[in-house]
Amino acid sequence: MAEVIKYGLLGDVGLLERLESSPLTLQSPDLAGVIRRCCEAKARVVEADEFERAKEGGRALLNLGHTFGHAIEQVTGYGTYLHGEAVAIGLVAATRLSVKLGYLMPSHVERVERVLRAHQLPIALREPLALAQLTAAMGRDKKVRAGRLRFVVMRQLGEAITQGDIDPALAEAAFLEVGAVH
């Protein structure tokens, strides 16, 4: 479900609103339509940047929440969190980072957390993880270019961008807000 919610945050605010109005379940009558909508969105992004060569945006946008989420998975040895759980926490961290960059308002964090909780997804780490380990794991991320980490952040809910000029202290602060410790 975290991947479905990601598509709403990434570029389909209508999908986000649908997920906010009623949690999607296996019994939801529009389940197939929502899945189709997500597949079509992914296909459009991949078709426009098949080999992830765009300097900004492009296929890298599909990694919204994943820079933080992959770090969580690495540090915990790929067994503590399911991929969707790590991505859900990553979506919260990316939203918090977007607030720190001045793109979103704090109320947007609450909105993202609400939709994740409604779908039984975590919004913070279950146990504290060392910030130093998480930031080291982020440094090994595939989105590092010229030694700088590029993040996928949101200018507004439903509009994501890639940004590489982010002060590492802001990303660290976002990680601390979801349960990392010094």
N, C-alpha and C positions, 0 to 999 in steps of 0.2 A: 504493500500500500504506500510505502514511502516514495517509491518511484512514481506512482500515480499522482500523489500529492505534489511531487517535484514538477510534473508537467503543468499543473495549475499555477505554481509559483513562477515557473520558467517563462511561460508565454500564453497561458490560457486562463485568464481570471474567471471566465465563465465556468470552467471546470472546477476551479477552486471554490467558487460560490456553490456549485452543485454539491461538492464534498462537505462543505460547511453546513448545508441545509439538512443533510441526512447522511450518516456514515454509509459507505459502500460496503455491502456484504455479498457473500456468494448467492444470497437470495434476492438481491436487488434486481428489479426488472430491467434496469438499464446497464447492468454489468457489462454485457457484450459491447454496448455502444461506448461506454467509457474506455474500455480496453482498446477498441478500434480507434477512438479519438487520440489516445496516447501513442498508439502505433503510427498513426498518420503524422502526428507531430514529430515523432522521432525520425520517420522517413523523410520529412521535409528538411529537417536539420542535417541529416546525414547526406542527403542528395545534394544539398547546397555546399557541403564541405566534406566530401567523402573521405579524404585522407588527412583531415584535421590540419590543414595548412593555413587557414585564415589567421591573420595577425591578431584579430580581435573577434570575439563572438564565435560564430560557427559551431562546429561540432563540440568544441570544448564546453559550450553551454550545458550540454547534457550532464556535466559533472557538478551541477549545482548540489551543494551539500556533501559531495564526495571527497573533497580535499580534507575536510575535517573527519568525515566518516571513515575514509581509508586509513587515516592516522589512528583512529580508535581501533579499527580492526587489526592493524599491524601491532600496536602496543599490547593488545590483549591476546595476541597469538591466534587470531581468526577462530576463536571458539566461544568466547564469552558473549559476543553480540552477533545476531544474524545480520546479514548485509543490510536489510531494510531497517533494522533497529539503529545501526551505526549511521546510516544515511539520514534517518529521522533526526537524530541528535545533531548531525552535520547541518541539516536544514535550519535548525534552531540557531546554531552557531553562525551560519551564513546570514541569517536574518539579523542577528545581533550585530554582526560585522557591518551589514548594510545600514543599520541605525547609526553606528559609530562613524560611518563615512558621510552621514548626513542625507542619505537617500530615503530612508524609511523613518517612520515615527515609532516610538516604543509600543504604541498600541498595535502595530503590525506584528511585533513579536508575540503578543498575547493572542492575536488572531491565528498565527501559524501554530502556536502551541495548542490552542483549542482544537484545531482540526486534526492535529497529530494525536492528541489524547482521545478524541472521539473515535479514532481508528485503532485504539489500543497500542499506540506506539510511544516509546519513551521520548522525553524531551530533555533529559539530562542523564549523565552517567550514573549507573547504579552504585558504583564504588569510585572514589577519587582515583584519578590517574595522574602521573607526574607530568607537569607541563613540559619539562625539558624533553621527555621521551616523545610526547605528542608533536612538539615542534620539530624535533629531529626527523620523525616519520614524515611530517609534511614536507620537509626538505628533500625527501627522496621521491616525492610525487612526480608523476609524468608531466605535470603542467609547469614544472620549473623550466624557465627559459633564461638563458644567459645568467644563471645563478640566482634568478629572482622567481619567486613563487607567484603564479597568477591565480587569482581567486575568481570564482563566479559569484557575483553579488547581484542584488536586485535594486534597480533604480526605483521601481515601484513593484507591488505585488503583480505578477503577470508580465514583468519585463526584466529579464536578466541580461547582464553584460559580463565580460571578462575584464579584469583589471589587474595590472601587475605592479603598480606603484603604491602598494599599500604598506604602511608602516607595520612591521612585524608585531610591534607592541599591541596594535589594535586586534590582530588575529589572536594573539595570546590572551588578551582581555576577553574576547568572545569565548575562547576555550575555558577560561576560568569561570565564566558565567554559567557554563553547562556542567561544571563539576571537576575540572582539572585543579590541581594544587601545585604550589611552588615546591 
